[in-house]
Amino acid sequence: MGTSQKETTEENGKAVVSIPKTSDVASTSVQRSLQEQLLNTHLRAQHDETKKTYAFWETQPVAQFTEDTSTSQTLQEGPIDAPKTIADVRQEPYNLPAGFEWSTCDVNDEKTVAEVYQLLTMNYVEDDDNMFRFKYSQQFLKWALQPPGWQEDWVLGVRVSASGKLVAFITGVPAKMRACEATVSMVEINFLCVHKKLRQKRLAPVLIKEITRRVNLRGIWQAAYTAGVVLPKPVATAQYWHRSLNPKKLISVGFSRLAPRMTLARTLKLYKLPEQTQTPGLRPLKAEDAPQVAELLRVYLAKFQLAPEFTEEEIRHYLVPQDGVIDAYVVADEGGKLTDLMSYYTLPSTIIGNAQYDTLKAAFMYYTVAAKTPLLQLMQDLLVLAHQKGHDVFNALDIFENEKFLKELKFGIGDGRLRYYLYNWRLKEELKAAQIGLVLL
Ligand SMILES: CC(C)(COP(=O)(O)OP(=O)(O)OC[C@H]1O[C@@H](n2cnc3c(N)ncnc32)[C@H](O)[C@@H]1OP(=O)(O)O)[C@@H](O)C(=O)NCCC(=O)NCCS
């Protein structure tokens, strides 16, 4: 998972790029040169975030920045590595530096899940200004790491041999993924974390190689993952947007700022939501809904170029509500037929060093299908429900068809970008955020 996190404003200058409209430009040659300048600025900005060399990632079967994508005949869509069999996979675990050892983490064991929670709570993803850090709950970790087909040895830790202290972590869960035309058995890699005191010692590449080996040993050769950082080479770049539900708290903890010429009272009025939802037939999703929800998702996700293919069993796992972890709702018509789906997961952040508040309660948009009810109405209802449950902010990416409601429902653009990556799978071209139909937790 990549950086989240807070709203950006005109004052901090991260979000605003003003592009002249065609009518503002006198001649076509001037227009062209301006466009070139803008393009160059855009490329430079991207280049600044892109390092010159990637000692590890350049050795891996991932698309590289140095590839010439204009000659698409040579770069076929599909696996990057030559096909392998399980017999080709290295049998022994990769070596760790002296004094460290591999540890498969059983998250059903209360002590172990508490250790993982502690490692992530203190060392996982922070925003660029180190004001907020993701705080996945233990219940969330159990849910995210044990979908149908989960493998115990894909929940991988590194411990200090002498003390047993857990100091690094990485996980994989299985998923059927459609990438453009192909449907591929993949893993979703998540929760890569190295203790702050052990950073920059090249432990991350060892974790990535070891989880890859363990996944390969089960005949899976591809992975999907997301990160805030630029690595070779994003399949797509998405942008976080945030909808204030509790503006007073968000302003007080520095998540958002009072806009120029706005008072707190006017801000509270601006973000005020109705007390009740408006869609008739809206109710929490139940396990029995899985077959109909599977069909809604199958039809909807077919519109996107990168999207999971969920089984009914996976839908029961990922979408049946669990308090403080996942909330999902469906709309049933008078005959009981399900017409729409909406969901969000709960991922709080620690507010670092704030005397008044220690936790930011955030809802993150998950899978939503507006097959009958207008998307705008459905999302407004989802905001109402998230607000009722005490969330401070509702986060969404500009993936799916989200551009259709983000501005209208008063989401503000964030300072976090999320890059999508595929391991050992090449696409012909980079995708737009709106072609992505995948949410990684
Ligand atoms: C991400 C993290 C594990 C990297 O560890 P580190 O100690 O900073 O870096 P290491 O020296 O071990 O490894 C560096 C290599 O990892 C790569 N790397 C850094 N972040 C990465 C990420 N999120 N995903 C994959 N590779 C990553 C670097 O690009 C570098 O490879 P390169 O030489 O090819 O460029 C660590 O910074 C961390 O725990 N951060 C907080 C949590 C976090 O951001 N997790 C990732 C969520 S996507």
The ligand as a Gaussian input file, in Angstrom:
#p B3LYP/6-31G(d) Opt

LIG

0 1
 C        9.533000       0.148000       1.958000
 C       10.651000      -0.330000       2.866000
 C       10.367000      -1.745000       3.312000
 C       11.959000      -0.295000       2.085000
 O       13.006000      -0.647000       2.926000
 P       14.348000       0.231000       3.014000
 O       15.101000      -0.214000       4.188000
 O       13.949000       1.652000       2.928000
 O       15.137000      -0.116000       1.662000
 P       16.179000      -1.328000       1.406000
 O       17.557000      -0.813000       1.550000
 O       15.834000      -2.507000       2.210000
 O       15.867000      -1.662000      -0.129000
 C       15.943000      -0.698000      -1.121000
 C       15.280000      -1.244000      -2.362000
 O       13.874000      -1.441000      -2.111000
 C       13.136000      -0.731000      -3.089000
 N       11.868000      -0.287000      -2.506000
 C       11.656000       0.754000      -1.697000
 N       10.360000       0.856000      -1.389000
 C        9.754000      -0.143000      -2.042000
 C        8.399000      -0.544000      -2.133000
 N        7.422000       0.098000      -1.498000
 N        8.101000      -1.618000      -2.877000
 C        9.082000      -2.280000      -3.523000
 N       10.381000      -1.950000      -3.492000
 C       10.684000      -0.879000      -2.746000
 C       14.024000       0.409000      -3.466000
 O       13.653000       0.979000      -4.694000
 C       15.385000      -0.269000      -3.506000
 O       15.533000      -1.032000      -4.697000
 P       16.401000      -0.433000      -5.946000
 O       17.832000      -0.479000      -5.512000
 O       16.094000      -1.304000      -7.109000
 O       15.907000       0.973000      -6.125000
 C       10.789000       0.582000       4.126000
 O       11.198000       1.867000       3.715000
 C        9.523000       0.695000       4.934000
 O        9.198000      -0.182000       5.728000
 N        8.775000       1.812000       4.737000
 C        7.543000       2.054000       5.440000
 C        6.452000       1.144000       4.942000
 C        6.282000       1.201000       3.446000
 O        6.333000       2.247000       2.836000
 N        6.039000       0.030000       2.856000
 C        5.836000      -0.109000       1.455000
 C        4.403000       0.000000       1.174000
 S        4.155000      -0.071000      -0.568000

